[in-house]
Amino acid sequence: MFEITIATCSECGQRSENEDALGVGGAGSTQYAVLSDGAGGHARGAVASRRVVEHIDAALRAAASAFASDHLTQALLSAHVALQHDQMGAQGRQRMHATVVALWIDTRHDHAVWSHVGDSRLYRLRYGAVDLVTADDSVVQRLLEGGILTPQQALDHPMKNQLLAAVGMQDGLNPHTVKQPVPLDDGDAFLLCTDGWWGPLTDAKIIATLTDADTPQGWLDAMRELILAQAAPGQDNFSAIAVWVTDPAESTQSMADSEETVSAPLVLG
């Protein structure tokens, strides 16, 4: 059974209000992390993201004894239906929607499932490599998949923020959930983040900051400093959740090795 350590960070950027919402928790032998990026006029984006996280939080707590991909999908769908109901009759800027990415971990059997809608992302870092395990529901992502754009062209494309799916939109929803639980490995690190976070960072920077970090919070802090240092005009809200998977036996051994090093006598000459 691995130890799960979670840290969070959410910043307003250069916007007047933070419309991102984060949620972490656990019930039974499960732990979860949920992140949402809201959109809508007159502060409705903040309402949307908060409600999405609240609904998924409640659903995963209720389903703690029934860990499965289908239950995570249903949690996202219930948030979608609830958000649609919350805005019945709303028009124009009163309408709201949100992206979401969720990671749910069974700590008893060391497996994880994840799901997302929109362009909030989940990265998994393993053995020094980074793997983007979600694909954005966006116009630019479709252009990339069709070979019409290169990754470099996509960075500043004028339609990069145009979503094809989001929680609360008028249409039906098809959350992208892994079909089966995925085994965890000692040293796995997961990064859930909004587009305001991943936009300024390259894969190389995500890996480098992880390599230099001692804790999940230290990893997030290092990435936060890189984002702030770029001082991008109109920087969007940027939020992330870091989830580290470690073997308690390995952690205990590392602490013992450190103590032996510290307590060893200093020899001069």
C-alpha positions in Angstrom: 0.0 0.0 0.0 1.5 3.3 -1.1 1.4 6.6 0.7 -0.4 9.4 -1.2 0.7 13.0 -0.6 -1.2 15.9 -2.0 -0.5 19.6 -2.4 -2.5 22.4 -4.0 -1.9 25.9 -5.4 -4.3 28.4 -6.9 -3.5 31.9 -8.1 -5.5 34.7 -9.5 -2.9 35.8 -12.0 -3.7 39.2 -13.5 -7.5 38.6 -13.4 -9.9 40.4 -11.0 -11.3 37.1 -9.7 -10.1 33.5 -9.4 -12.6 31.3 -11.2 -10.7 28.1 -10.5 -11.7 25.7 -7.8 -9.9 22.8 -6.2 -11.0 19.9 -4.1 -9.1 17.1 -2.4 -10.3 14.5 0.1 -10.8 10.9 0.9 -13.3 8.4 2.1 -12.8 4.8 3.1 -9.7 3.5 1.3 -9.9 6.1 -1.5 -8.4 9.5 -2.1 -9.3 12.0 -4.8 -8.3 15.3 -6.3 -10.6 17.4 -8.4 -9.8 20.7 -10.3 -12.2 22.9 -12.3 -11.9 26.1 -14.3 -15.1 28.0 -14.6 -16.3 30.4 -17.3 -19.3 32.8 -17.4 -20.2 36.4 -17.0 -20.7 38.4 -13.8 -18.7 36.0 -11.6 -20.6 33.0 -12.9 -17.4 31.2 -13.7 -16.4 31.0 -10.1 -19.8 29.7 -9.2 -19.6 27.1 -11.9 -16.2 25.7 -10.9 -17.1 25.6 -7.2 -20.4 23.7 -7.8 -18.7 21.2 -10.1 -16.1 20.5 -7.4 -18.7 20.3 -4.7 -20.9 17.8 -6.7 -18.0 15.5 -7.6 -16.6 15.7 -4.0 -20.0 14.5 -2.7 -20.4 11.8 -5.3 -16.9 10.3 -4.7 -17.4 10.3 -0.9 -20.7 8.4 -1.4 -19.1 5.9 -3.8 -16.0 5.3 -1.7 -16.8 1.6 -1.3 -17.5 1.2 -5.0 -14.3 2.3 -6.6 -14.7 2.0 -10.4 -14.3 4.0 -13.6 -18.1 4.0 -14.1 -18.6 5.7 -10.8 -16.2 8.4 -11.7 -18.0 9.0 -15.0 -21.3 9.2 -13.1 -19.8 11.7 -10.7 -18.9 14.0 -13.6 -22.3 13.5 -15.3 -24.1 14.3 -12.0 -22.2 17.6 -11.8 -23.1 18.3 -15.4 -26.8 17.8 -14.8 -26.7 19.8 -11.6 -25.0 22.7 -13.3 -27.5 22.7 -16.1 -30.3 22.7 -13.6 -28.8 25.6 -11.7 -28.9 27.8 -14.8 -32.3 27.0 -16.2 -33.6 30.0 -18.1 -30.3 31.8 -18.0 -29.2 33.6 -21.1 -26.0 35.2 -22.5 -23.5 36.1 -19.8 -25.7 34.6 -17.1 -24.9 31.1 -18.5 -21.9 29.3 -17.0 -19.8 26.2 -17.6 -16.6 24.7 -16.4 -13.8 22.3 -17.3 -12.9 19.5 -14.9 -10.2 16.9 -14.3 -10.4 14.3 -11.5 -8.1 11.7 -10.2 -9.5 9.0 -7.9 -7.1 6.6 -6.1 -7.8 3.2 -4.4 -5.2 3.1 -1.7 -6.0 -0.5 -0.7 -5.2 -1.9 -4.1 -2.9 0.9 -5.4 -4.9 1.7 -8.5 -6.1 5.0 -10.0 -8.8 6.1 -12.4 -9.1 9.6 -13.9 -11.5 11.6 -16.1 -11.8 15.0 -17.6 -13.9 17.4 -19.7 -12.5 20.5 -21.4 -8.9 21.6 -21.4 -7.8 21.1 -17.8 -5.2 18.5 -17.9 -3.7 15.5 -16.0 0.0 14.7 -16.4 1.6 11.5 -15.0 5.4 11.6 -14.4 7.1 8.2 -14.1 10.8 7.3 -14.3 11.8 10.8 -15.4 9.3 11.0 -18.3 6.1 13.1 -18.5 3.0 11.7 -20.0 -0.1 13.8 -20.8 -2.8 11.3 -20.2 -5.7 13.6 -21.2 -6.5 15.2 -24.5 -8.1 18.7 -24.6 -11.7 19.1 -25.7 -10.7 22.1 -27.8 -10.6 23.3 -31.4 -6.8 23.6 -31.3 -6.5 20.0 -30.1 -8.5 18.8 -33.1 -6.3 20.8 -35.4 -3.3 19.2 -33.9 -4.7 15.7 -34.2 -5.5 16.4 -37.9 -2.0 17.6 -38.6 -3.2 21.1 -39.5 -1.2 22.7 -36.7 2.2 22.0 -35.2 2.6 22.0 -31.4 4.5 25.3 -31.7 1.7 26.9 -33.8 -0.8 25.8 -31.3 0.8 27.8 -28.5 -0.5 31.1 -29.7 -3.4 30.1 -31.9 -6.3 32.6 -31.7 -8.7 29.7 -31.0 -6.7 28.0 -28.3 -9.3 28.8 -25.6 -12.3 27.6 -27.6 -13.8 24.5 -26.0 -15.8 21.8 -27.7 -17.1 20.4 -24.4 -17.5 21.6 -20.9 -19.6 20.8 -17.8 -22.8 22.7 -17.8 -23.1 23.3 -21.5 -26.5 22.8 -23.1 -25.6 19.6 -24.9 -25.1 16.2 -23.4 -21.7 15.2 -22.0 -19.2 12.4 -22.6 -16.5 12.5 -19.9 -13.2 11.0 -21.0 -12.6 8.3 -18.3 -10.1 5.6 -18.4 -11.9 2.3 -19.0 -10.1 0.3 -16.3 -8.2 1.2 -13.1 -4.5 1.9 -13.8 -1.9 0.4 -11.5 0.2 2.8 -9.6 4.0 2.6 -9.3 6.3 3.8 -6.6 7.5 7.3 -7.4 4.6 8.2 -9.7 3.7 11.9 -9.6 0.5 13.3 -11.0 -0.2 16.9 -11.9 -3.8 18.2 -12.4 -3.8 21.7 -13.8 -5.8 24.4 -15.5 -4.8 25.9 -18.9 -3.5 29.0 -17.0 -0.9 26.7 -15.4 0.1 24.3 -18.2 0.1 27.1 -20.9 3.4 28.8 -19.8 5.2 25.5 -18.9 7.0 23.1 -21.2 7.3 19.4 -20.4 11.0 19.9 -19.7 10.2 22.5 -17.1 7.6 20.2 -15.4 10.2 17.4 -15.3 13.0 19.7 -14.1 11.0 21.2 -11.2 10.0 17.7 -10.1 13.6 16.5 -10.1 14.6 19.3 -7.8 11.6 19.1 -5.4 11.6 17.4 -2.0 7.8 17.7 -1.5 4.7 18.0 -3.7 4.3 21.6 -2.4 7.9 22.4 -3.2 7.2 21.1 -6.8 4.1 23.3 -7.1 6.0 26.3 -5.7 8.8 25.9 -8.2 6.4 25.8 -11.1 4.5 28.8 -9.7 7.7 30.8 -9.7 8.4 30.0 -13.3 4.9 31.1 -14.3 5.2 34.3 -12.4 8.6 35.0 -13.8 7.2 35.1 -17.3 4.8 37.9 -16.4 2.5 37.1 -19.3 0.2 40.0 -20.1 -3.3 39.2 -18.8 -2.1 36.1 -17.1 -5.1 33.8 -16.5 -6.0 32.2 -13.2 -3.6 29.3 -12.7 -4.2 26.4 -10.4 -2.8 22.9 -9.9 -2.9 19.8 -7.6 0.2 17.6 -7.2 -0.2 14.0 -6.1 2.8 11.9 -5.1 2.9 8.2 -4.8 5.6 6.7 -2.5 6.4 3.4 -0.9 6.5 3.9 2.9 9.3 1.3 3.2 11.4 3.3 0.8 10.7 6.6 2.6 11.6 5.0 5.9 14.9 3.7 4.5 15.7 7.1 3.1 15.2 8.7 6.5 17.4 6.1 8.1 20.1 6.7 5.6 20.0 10.4 6.2 20.1 9.9 10.0 23.2 7.7 9.6 24.9 10.3 7.5 24.1 13.1 10.0 25.2 11.1 13.0 28.4 9.8 11.5 31.6 11.3 13.1 33.4 14.0 11.3 37.0 12.9 10.5 39.6 15.5 9.8 43.1 15.1 8.3 
